[in-house]
Amino acid sequence: MVIAIFFISIWYLSLFSQTFFQHRYAAHGAFTMSKGWERFFFIVAYITQGSSYMSPRTYGIMHRLHHAHTDTPLDPHSPSNSSNIFSMMWHTRVVYQDILHHRMEVDERYSKNLPSWDRFDRFANGSFSRLFWVALYVLFFVVFATSPWLYLLLPIVITMGAFHGAIVNWFAHKYGYINFRLKNTAMNLLFVDVLMLGESYHNNHHKHPAAVNFGRRWYEIDPVYYVVRLFSFLKIIRLVRHKGFRPAIAH
């Protein structure tokens, strides 16, 4: 029971950080926040994502490239360019590392106005940090796992971000339904979204990338949208309307 609660908690908390902070805020600028709150959510993302933490700046660049070049050879993650889900996710990792370590030349339009905390990201993406989280997860399983079968969940916990990405970037470009006809393969996965907090409404998102609500029809419930509205009401963030990727940080 403890392992099940832990796994479910990590699944949704790490996914919330990804969709709220790295995706909607960093990549698309659906809202702004102060520098203090931005640093706070850097730390929240690190704690909730652990060994699969993603630099918001690097994620933002990679995701913008995905929108600009969907299903073309320049797309960092598309089933159109890979023979299977594993090769696609490996290519995604290579692109992520190349951007993170400045081995890849990036046009300024993909990197402008992104949240940046270089010292923190160097630590959070470093080997010591990754191994620390892996050791912590292993220790947790050793203490609380009541069956050897539960250890099958351990690799998913360690690579949680990759699993989230695989669901959207592979399956939502191969299966599902569309609300909008687009020049790419993005589709919505309605019944999968109970696991994905709005992220699997991918066709909607490619039509309206900066929209804070990923759902478009009445039955497409995006739970993170209501959290965003709550944060807006509490003045933690400020909702904006814009055509670019992301406005400047509010101070």
N, C-alpha and C positions, 0 to 999 in steps of 0.2 A: 504493500500500500504506500509506503514512504517513497519508494522508487517511482511509482506511478504518479504520485503528486508532484514529485520533483521534476519528472520528465515533462508533464503537462505544463508546469509552471515555466520551465526553461523554454519550452516551445513557444508559448504565447508572449512571454516577457521579451525574449530576444527578437521575436517577430515584431512586436510593438515598437521596439527601438528602431528596427530597420525601416518600417513603413512610416513612422512618425518623424524620426530625426534624419536618417540618411536619405530616405526617398522623398517624402513630401516637403521637408524643409531644405535639406542640402541640395538635392538634385533639381527640384522644381520650384522652390521658393513659394509654396502656397501660403506661407505666413512668415512673419519676421519675429525675432525675439532679441532681447538685450544680450550683450556679451556675457553677462553673468549667468543667465539662463542657458545660453549656448554651451558654456563650459560645464554647467550642471548636467546637461543631457549628453555631453561627451562621456562623462563619468558613468551616467546611467547606462548608456549603450555598452560601455566597457564591462560593467558588472553583469549586465543581463546577457551579453553575447559571449563573454569569456574567451575561450580559445578560438572562436570564429568571429571575433570582433573585426569590423570593417571600418577603415578610415573614412569619415564622411566626405572628405575632399576627394579621395580616390574613387569612392563609390559614386559620388556625384558626377565626376568626369566620365567614368565608365558607363553610367546610366544615360547620360546625355548622348554619348556616342551611339548607344543602342537606339535611342529615339531618332537620331539623325540618320542612321544607316541601317534601319531595321531590315533583316533578312538579306542583306548584301554581304559581301566578303569583309566589309569593314565593321560589321556588327560584332561586338565582343562575345555575344552569346545568342546563337540562333540555331535551331534544328536544321535550317537550310544549309548550314555550313559544316555540320557534323553528322557522322554516321550513327552515333548513339549518344545517350544522355551523359555517359561518363566522359567521352572525348569533348563534348561541349563544355562541361563543367571544368575540365582540366584546362581547356583553352581560356575560359573565363579567369581561372586562377593565374595563368601566365600573363594575361593582359593586366589584371589587377596588380600583380607584382611589378610589371614593367612601368605602370603609371606611378605606383607608390614610390619606387626607387628612381624615378626620373630617367628611366631607360627608353622611354617612348616620348616622342615629340608630340605635344598636344596643342592644338590651335587655341588661341586665347578665348574664343567664344565658348569653349567647353569648360574653361577653368575660372571664368570671371565670377566674382562675388560668392565664392564657396567658403564655408566655415573651415578655418584652419587653426590647428593647434599642433605645430610640428613636433615639439618635444614630447608631448603626450602620445602622439601617433607613433613616433619612433619606438617609444617604450611599449605601447600596447600591441604593436605589430612585431615586436622583437621575439627572438627564440625563447628567452627566459620567461616572458609573459605567457606565451603559448604553452610552454611545458609546465609552468606553474598551474595553469587552469586544468590541463590534462591530468596532472598529478592529483589535484583537488577532486576532480570528477571520479577518478579511479578509487581514491580513498573513500569517497562517499558511497560508491557501489560496494566496496569491500565491507563497509560497516553495515549497510542497510539492505543489500540484496539478499533475498530469502530463497532464491532459486538461480542456478547457473544460467537459465534461459533469459533472465533479466539483463545479463551482460550484453545481450544482443542490442540493447538500447544504447549502450555506451558509445559506440562509434557515431551514432546519430547525434548524441549530446555534444560530442567533441567537434563535429562538423555541422552543427545545426544550421548555420547560415547557408552552407552549400545545399542542404536539403530544401530549405525554403526557396532558394534560387532555382533549383532544379524543377520544382513543381510549377512555378510560373513560367520560367524561360523555356522549358521544354514542352510541357503538357498544354499550357495556354497558347502555344503557337502551333499545336497539332490537333487539338480536340476542343469542342465546345460550340458555342453559338455566338452570333454577332448582333449587335445593335446598330453598328455603323459600318458601312462599306469603306474599307481603307485599302491603301496600296501595300499592305503587309498581311501577315498571317495571324495577327493578334486576335484572340478569342476570349470569351468569358467562360469561366468554369463555375457555374452557380452552386452546385451541390458540394464542391470542394471548398468553397470559401469559408465554411464553418471552421476550417483549419487555417485560413489564410488572412483573416482580418481585413478583407476588402482587396487584397493584392491580386486575387485571381479574376477580378473584373478587368481583364487586361485589354480587351477591345475598347471598353469605355475609356480606359486610361490613355490609350494611344490616340484616341480622338480628342480628349481634353486633358493633356498632360499635367497642367498646373491646377486642375480642379481639386479642391480639398476633399470632396466627396467622390469616391470611386464608383459608387452605385448610381445608376441612371433611372432604372425602372423601380416601381414601388416595392417589388419583392427583392431587389438587390440591396441588401442591408450591409452597410459599411460601418462596423462598430467604432472604428477609430475616428470617423468623422464626428461622432458625438463627443468623444474625448477632446478632439480639437476644439469643438465649440465650447466645451466646458473650460478649457485652458484659455480660450479667447475671453470668455466671460470673467475669468479670474485675473485677466490682464497679464498672464504669463506669456502669451503670444499675441500677435496682431495679424488678422487676416488681411490679405491684399489681393488686388486684381491687377494682373499684368500679362504681357505677351512674351516676355523674356523668360530665361531659365530661372532667375532669382534676383530679387532686388537687394540692395545693400542692407546690412544689418542695422536694426534700429538701436539707438543708444538713449 
